[in-house]
Amino acid sequence: MTSDTVTIAPSGSKASKAATASKASMAPKRPKPRMRRAQKVVAAKTWGNTLVIAVVALVFTFPFIWMFFTALKPESEVFSSTPTFIGSEVKWSNFVEAWTVVPFGRFIFNGFFVSVMGALLSVIVAVLSAYAFSRLRFKYRDRIFMLYVLTLVLPQEVLVVPLFIMMNQLGLVDTYTALIIPFAFTAFGTFLLRQFFLTIPIEYEEAALIDGASRFRTLWSVLLPQLTAPLSVLAVFSFVGYYNSYLWPLIIINSQELATVPLGLAMFTGERGTQWSLMMAASTLAVIPSLIIVAVLQRQLIKGVALGGFGGR
């Protein structure tokens, strides 16, 4: 019989050294002190930024929080010597009374209808005018655009008198049309969309025109799908502008049936003073449509701001 011989490598051999080195390489490496310090700095910055954002958010939302809790207080405790969030009695009936003491539901409908139609018309006008100023070539195009943009410096108080005379001559006083049309042709939307049009390569449009598409088809099928974010931004800004407008509806509207939300809120102030708890309840109800619009279009708003439509090229 032959016996197998087992060869044991000496402890100092190359094989044992290689095995020891492989085990050492497989062991988890401890982070270097510099890397740990960098991670701590990044974590501290993250927490600091979060804290700053939370404080800023609280500052901006605090008026709405105070408005809501004031709407639940009795009228005698709104201006108490010791300010408190919650009064001695939680009066949900203030919302019911604010809804019924004046036709506030009608005011919200009027404001929502005027805002939606005004925002839609503003977007259409802005798209067509921005396309003309960015893509079409005609004499004095840039000069006309600059004059158009300069109209933004005119305050609304300067425009209301000639606008009222015009609406009166057209027989449109105290109508929805008078509330919607005059401020749908502002230069803000044109300027905003023109800057976005300039960021789209002209080759897209040229390719569509070569394939036989008309300019309107090119605008509708090629350019507008790339402008969903700025269109959403413009629609929200226009909606909020119409919804919060007070001076123009105050001048052009005579009947209560066509009054908008700001005019309805002013009705809580009378000869005997202001019913603050009811006004706060009505204001809370009036905020809801704007919150819904912003919540639905939140992603598009963030995308539109991130794209930086004021840059152009």
Buried (B, 14 or more C-beta within 10 A) or exposed (E): EEEEEEEEEEEEEEEEEEEEEEEEEEEEEEEEEEEEEEEEEEEEEEEEEEEEEEEEEEEEEEEEEEBBBBBBBBBEBBEEEEEEEEBEEEBEEBBEBBBEEBBBEBBBBBBBBBBBBBBBBBBEBBBBBBBBBBBEEEEEEEEEBEEBBEEEEEEEEEBBEEBBEEBEEEEBBBBBBBBBBBBBBBBBBBBBBBBBBBBBEEEEBEEBBEEEBEBEEBBEEBBBEEBBBBBBBBBBBBBBBBBBBBEBBBBBBEEBEBBBBBBBBBBBEEEEEEBBBBBBBBBBBBBEBBEEBEEEBEEBBEBBEEBEBEEEE
